[in-house]
Amino acid sequence: MRYLAIDLGQKRTGLAVGDDVTRVASPAGVIETADADERLRQIERAVSDHGPHALVVGLPINMDGSVGPAGERVQAFAAELERRLNLPVHLVDERLTSAAADEQMARTGLTHKGKKRRRDALAAAVILRDFLDRQA
């Protein structure tokens, strides 16, 4: 199966693609908008471009395991995606994915601005890699 992973943010939303055969998760870009309708349009475009069989969405869970307001927003967003795109949506704990993305970029020589632009797509790839590893 082919997957599109989404790391939802208020201003930037990271995307990654991968599949359960190769188990490779690759960053696929960043959507830069705070407008919810525009974000959905761009996700629809990414679904059309990449043809996933399912979506994987990072769920922000507090370190104590509880779901706070940000997690509730993501759960509502995931339900809207499932309804609108008619694709299964898998929610995956995204704790520490941005830290993992930062670690990957630490020795790249990118400027702070360059790292900031790539962090969300890399975090989506980490979310997808975690999901694929759990499916094995």
C-alpha positions as CSV (number, residue, x, y, z in Angstrom):
1,M,0.0,0.0,0.0
2,R,1.1,3.6,-0.7
3,Y,0.7,6.2,2.0
4,L,0.7,9.9,2.3
5,A,1.7,11.2,5.7
6,I,0.6,14.6,7.1
7,D,2.2,16.5,9.9
8,L,-0.5,19.2,10.5
9,G,0.7,22.6,11.6
10,Q,-1.0,25.9,12.1
11,K,1.1,27.6,9.4
12,R,3.1,24.8,7.8
13,T,1.9,21.2,7.1
14,G,4.5,18.6,6.2
15,L,3.9,15.8,3.7
16,A,5.7,12.6,3.1
17,V,5.1,9.5,0.9
18,G,6.0,5.9,1.2
19,D,4.8,2.4,0.9
20,D,4.7,-0.9,2.9
21,V,6.8,-2.8,0.3
22,T,10.0,-0.7,0.3
23,R,9.3,0.8,3.8
24,V,10.9,4.0,2.6
25,A,9.3,7.3,3.7
26,S,10.4,10.3,1.8
27,P,9.6,14.0,2.4
28,A,7.1,15.3,-0.2
29,G,6.9,19.0,0.6
30,V,5.4,21.5,2.9
31,I,2.1,23.3,2.6
32,E,2.5,26.9,3.8
33,T,-0.9,28.4,4.7
34,A,-2.9,29.1,7.8
35,D,-6.1,28.9,5.8
36,A,-7.8,25.6,6.5
37,D,-9.7,25.4,3.2
38,E,-6.5,26.1,1.2
39,R,-4.7,23.5,3.2
40,L,-7.4,20.9,2.4
41,R,-7.2,21.9,-1.3
42,Q,-3.5,21.4,-1.4
43,I,-3.8,18.0,0.4
44,E,-6.4,17.0,-2.1
45,R,-3.9,17.9,-4.8
46,A,-1.1,15.9,-3.1
47,V,-3.5,12.9,-2.9
48,S,-4.2,13.3,-6.6
49,D,-0.4,13.6,-7.4
50,H,0.8,10.7,-5.2
51,G,-2.2,8.3,-5.3
52,P,-2.1,6.9,-1.8
53,H,-4.3,4.1,-0.6
54,A,-4.4,5.6,2.9
55,L,-3.3,8.6,4.9
56,V,-1.2,8.7,8.0
57,V,-1.7,11.8,10.2
58,G,0.5,12.7,13.2
59,L,-1.4,13.0,16.4
60,P,0.1,15.3,19.0
61,I,-0.2,13.5,22.3
62,N,1.0,15.1,25.6
63,M,4.0,13.5,27.2
64,D,1.7,12.0,29.9
65,G,-0.2,10.2,27.1
66,S,-3.3,12.4,27.2
67,V,-4.8,14.2,24.2
68,G,-5.0,17.9,24.6
69,P,-6.6,20.7,22.4
70,A,-4.1,20.3,19.6
71,G,-4.8,16.5,19.5
72,E,-8.5,17.2,19.4
73,R,-8.0,19.5,16.4
74,V,-6.0,16.9,14.6
75,Q,-8.7,14.2,15.3
76,A,-11.3,16.5,13.9
77,F,-9.1,17.3,10.9
78,A,-8.5,13.5,10.3
79,A,-12.2,12.8,10.4
80,E,-12.8,15.6,7.8
81,L,-10.0,14.1,5.6
82,E,-11.5,10.7,5.8
83,R,-15.0,12.1,4.9
84,R,-13.8,14.4,2.1
85,L,-11.2,12.1,0.5
86,N,-12.9,8.7,1.1
87,L,-9.5,7.2,2.2
88,P,-8.7,5.5,5.5
89,V,-6.8,7.7,7.9
90,H,-4.4,6.3,10.5
91,L,-3.5,8.5,13.5
92,V,0.1,8.0,14.7
93,D,1.7,9.4,17.9
94,E,3.9,12.2,16.7
95,R,5.7,12.9,20.0
96,L,9.3,13.9,19.4
97,T,9.1,13.8,15.6
98,S,10.2,17.4,15.2
99,A,13.2,16.7,17.4
100,A,14.1,13.7,15.2
101,A,13.8,15.9,12.1
102,D,16.0,18.5,13.7
103,E,18.6,15.8,14.5
104,Q,18.6,14.7,10.9
105,M,19.3,18.3,9.8
106,A,21.9,19.1,12.4
107,R,24.9,18.5,10.2
108,T,23.5,19.6,6.9
109,G,24.9,23.1,6.8
110,L,21.4,24.5,6.2
111,T,20.6,27.9,7.5
112,H,18.0,28.2,10.3
113,K,15.5,29.4,7.7
114,G,16.3,26.4,5.4
115,K,15.9,24.0,8.3
116,K,12.6,25.5,9.3
117,R,11.2,25.0,5.7
118,R,12.2,21.4,5.7
119,R,11.5,20.4,9.3
120,D,7.8,19.7,8.7
121,A,8.2,17.4,5.7
122,L,11.0,15.5,7.5
123,A,8.7,15.2,10.6
124,A,6.0,13.8,8.3
125,A,8.6,11.3,7.0
126,V,9.4,10.3,10.6
127,I,5.7,9.8,11.4
128,L,5.3,7.6,8.3
129,R,8.5,5.6,9.0
130,D,7.2,4.9,12.6
131,F,3.8,3.8,11.1
132,L,5.5,1.5,8.6
133,D,7.8,0.0,11.2
134,R,4.8,-0.8,13.4
135,Q,3.0,-2.5,10.5
136,A,6.0,-4.9,9.9
